[in-house]
């Protein structure tokens, strides 16, 4: 698992999978204030949970998910039934 201080200042996109496509749920910069980690960017800050932090992926240059390009990290959220 990544440490909150190590991802502070990194960009994150949160995705939801819909079939073979992904839609953007939220995106922005991660900010760690010493106690909590928040995603700041698309309006109201969103607190990133420990479970979400443990599920972050690093965006690699050869990523196949095109909406990830330009971000440092991504997270795929569970689809709502």
RARANOR-V953450 format. One record per backbone hydrogen bond with DSSP energy under -0.5 kcal/mol. NH is the residue of the N-H (numbers start at 1). CO is the residue of the C=O. Records with the same first field share a line. If there is no record, write none. Layout:
NH=CO / CO
This chain:
2=53
6=3
7=3 / 4
8=4
9=30
10=7
12=28
13=73
14=26
15=13 / 75
16=23
17=77
18=21
21=18
23=16
25=14
26=14
28=12
29=40
30=10
31=38
33=31 / 36
38=31
39=46
40=29 / 38
42=27
43=41
44=42
46=39
48=37
49=47
53=49
54=50
55=51 / 52
56=53
57=74
59=72
60=58
63=60
66=64
68=65
69=66
71=68
72=11
73=11
74=57
75=13
77=15 / 75
